[in-house]
Amino acid sequence: MLRLKPLANNRIMQSDVFEATYGGAEANVAVSLALLGNDVAYLSKLPANLLGETALSTLRKYGVDTTKILRGGNRLGIYFLEKGASVRSTNVVYDRAGSAFAEAKQTEFHWEGLLKEIDYFYFSGITPAISDELEQVVTAACVYCQAHNIPVVCDMNYRGKMWSPEKAQGVMSKLMNYVTICIANDEDFEATLGIKAFDGDMSRGIDQITSFKEGMLAVTKKYPNCKVVASVLRNIRSVEESEWMGLLLKDGKFYESARYQMHVMEGVAAGDAFGAGLMHSLLHKAQAQEWIDFAIAASVLKLTITGDLNLVQESDIRSVMKKGGGASLNR
């Protein structure tokens, strides 16, 4: 998607200049994985115009395989990001109706070719929320993956501006039957899975770690094919000041990361960075504790970087891991 953001902390209504960048949930994950040295292909549909070409070039620039991307349609989806400050929350306005991807048809996706030689299939809950047709597209992909022993990874990524909890639960309860690794944060548990794990108070998310653990166990009990559940827990005091940690359930055992006291430059796409960190550790057969340590370090690093893309290398993430939530001076 094209991301348009007012300069500094300006509100949309007072802005006549916007910073233009590109991103989107699965695209952000793909770029992170490519920058970490992994072979990653991205699937979407982009219009055959200058905006589509620029979005494509952005992915290519960071090493993502774009050969599977479909072309056509009339426009690229847009979202406007209004960065918050202090007690004023960050706000997002979507302008994606009629985009090339939103109008894509199930018949355009030929899974035998698209998923050839693919080791893992990763999608977010945003994709099936875009349209009923894309819900069918994702379902068909998951069915193919199950039939061909391709593990499926899903970031629930609930967006209340895109669908209701009732609709999300109806769709995701079916898709979860194919998911091997589930990423669920905050309201994702209840909104998408109908499982209570979080009371909605973002100022004390970490304090509710016991109920998060109960929710994660409930996911694996409800969906026995789901072998791993991961979450970001946060105590958010203001837009700029918060505490972050990661929690992982794997093989019936919980793993907790260090806690990070964060001064947030921009609280966007940290969840995508977390998902990419998990995938990188999985691909490199790391131990479970490293999965969550690496993922949360990648996530909090994203909070220090503007734009959707987590423009860091593995050495940057491991440097944060060594600090374990503390600070040091690199010389």
C-alpha positions, 0 to 999 in steps of 0.5 A: 500500500501507499502510506501518506503521513502528515509531517511531524505530529500534524493532524490530517486536517491541518496538513497539505503536505504528506510523506509518501512511503510504501508498506503493508502487513505481509510486505513488511514481514517479507522485507524484514526477512529479506534483510535478514538474509532469507529467501522470501517471495511476496504475493499480492496484486498491484496496478500496472501504473507508476504507483504499482511500479514504485511499490514493486521497486521498493520490495525489490530494492530490499531483496524480496522476490516479486515474481509471484505478484499479479499485475492489473486493476486500477489503483493501489490501496492507500492508508493515511497515518496520523501520528499521535502524541502524549494522550492523543492516539495514533490514527489510521484512515484507510482508502483501499476500496477498489484497489487492485488487490481488493478486487482480485478474484480467486480464479487469478491465484493458481496455487500449484505454481504460486506455492511451488518450492515454498517452505512456509505460507505466511498471511495476516488477518488483514487479508481475508478482512479486505473482501469476501473474495480474498477470504476465499483466496486465503482459504484456498491457499491454506487448503493447498498448503495442508494437502502439500505439507506446507506449514501455515503461519498467521498473524491475527492482526485484527483491525476493527475498522475493517471488520467486526468481531463477529465476522472476524471470528466466523472467518478465522475460526475456519482458517485456524484449522490450517494454522501451525503457528499463530501470532495473537496480540491484545484484542486479537484473542477475543476479537478473532478467536473468541478467547478471552485473554486481555481485558482491553486496558493497554496500560497493563497488558504485561500485568495480565500475563497469566490470562495471556498464558491461559488464552494461549493454552486455550488456542492450542486446545481449540485448534490442536493443529496449532503448535506455537502461539506467540504474543507481544505484551505491552504496558502503554503509558502514552504514545511515546512511553511504554514497556514491551515483552514477548511471550511464546508457547511451544510444545506446552512450555512458556518462554518469556523475553526480557522487558524493554522500556521504550521511548517510541518514535513511531508505533507502526508495524512493530507486530510485523517486525515481531512476526518476521523475527519469529519466522527468521528464528524458525527458519534457522532452527533456533531454540525456543527461547531465542525465538521470542528473544529475537522476535521482541528485539526486532519488534522494539527496534521497529519502534525507533524507525519511521515508515512501515519497514523495519530497516535493520540487520541481524547484528542490530537485533542481536545487539539489542538482545545482548542489552536485554532491555538495558542501554549501552553505548556502541563505540 
